[in-house]
Amino acid sequence: MPLAMNKEVFITCAVTGSGGTQDRSPHVPRSPKQIAESAIAAAKAGAAVVHCHVRDPESGKPSRRLDLYREVTDRIRDAEVDVVLNLTAGMGGDMVFGPVESPLPIGPGTDMAGATERMAHVAECLPEICTLDCGTMNFAEADYVMTNTPGMLRAMGRMMTDLGVKPEIEAFDTGHLWFAKQLVAEGVLAPGALVQLCMGVPWGAPNDLNTFLAMVNAVPPDWFWSAFSLGRDQMPYVSAAVLAGGNVRVGLEDNLWLGKGQLATNAQLVERAVTLIEGMGARVIGPAEVRAKLGLVKRAAVLA
C-alpha cells in the first residue's frame, strides 16, 4: 500500500528496560529516584510517554517489587512536567531451561508468575498504559524463553480492560499481531488498540524494511501504532516509522549510544528524535493530545 506519513507524532521513551545494560553505561538508571528523574528529563525533552521498568537499586537487576513501582510512579506524578505513564507488564514470564540434554528442571533466572501477580503493580499504580507482550518467543540467550500463553494473555488483557488501563500490544513478530486481533475480536481488548512494533529483537521479526512494512500493513487501520529498533538502528527507525504513518520509541532500554563512542542519556535520545521528526516536516505532540487521541485516563495511584 502507499505510505502515508504521520504528521502528528508522539514519542515514547523506554527509560531503563530489564536487559543486562546496567553495567554498560552509567546513564542507565537503577533506583526509583534515578528512573523517575530520567523519565522526567525525557518528558522535558519532548517525550509524551515514558515506558518504565524497575530495577533492584543495588544490583541493577530487573525487579517486580511493588514498592519500587509505587515510588517511580509517585515521583513522576509529583513532577512539574506532564507525561503519559506506561508501565511494563512483561515481567513474570521468564523461563530458563537447563542444558539441551536435560532441560528440566528449569534453571536459575526463571521467573514465572500468575496473571494476578504479574498485574499487581498495574492494579496498584493505575498507569494510563501498560504493555502486553502478545506471544511467546525465543530471545538471543540460548535457553531463555519469554513465555506468554494464550490463556495468560487473555487473563491479563481482561484485567487491563477492567482496570481501564490501555494495553500497549508488544508485537515482536507477525503472529503476535495475529493473536492481538483475535483478542480484540473476542472483546478481551477494546477496539482502537495500541501496538508497539518491536523490530530486530533476536529472534523475533528481523530488522529489515520488508518485514517492517509487512508488520505495518498487518495493523488494522483503526488501530494506533509505534515502532522501534535496537542499537544503531534506533534513529533510522524513527524516520521509517514516521514515514510509514506511525509513532516512535527511543530510549536506553533499546540503545545506549548517541553516536560512535558517545554514550547517551534518555533526554539526548529524545532530543535527537525530535530533531529528526521536525526535520521531516511533522509535529511532535504532547501528553494531553496523546490522551485525547488514545482515549486515556490519567489517575493517581490507589492508596494502600
Secondary structure as UniProt FT lines:
FT   STRAND          8..9
FT   STRAND          11..14
FT   TURN            22..24
FT   TURN            26..27
FT   HELIX           32..45
FT   STRAND          49..52
FT   STRAND          54..55
FT   TURN            57..59
FT   STRAND          62..63
FT   HELIX           66..77
FT   STRAND          84..87
FT   TURN            91..92
FT   STRAND          93..96
FT   TURN            100..101
FT   TURN            108..109
FT   STRAND          111..112
FT   HELIX           115..118
FT   HELIX           120..125
FT   STRAND          129..133
FT   STRAND          137..138
FT   TURN            142..143
FT   STRAND          144..146
FT   HELIX           150..163
FT   STRAND          166..171
FT   HELIX           174..185
FT   TURN            186..187
FT   STRAND          194..198
FT   TURN            202..203
FT   HELIX           209..218
FT   TURN            221..222
FT   STRAND          224..228
FT   HELIX           231..233
FT   HELIX           234..243
FT   TURN            244..245
FT   STRAND          247..250
FT   TURN            252..254
FT   STRAND          257..259
FT   TURN            260..261
FT   STRAND          262..263
FT   HELIX           266..279
FT   TURN            280..281
FT   STRAND          283..284
FT   HELIX           287..294
//
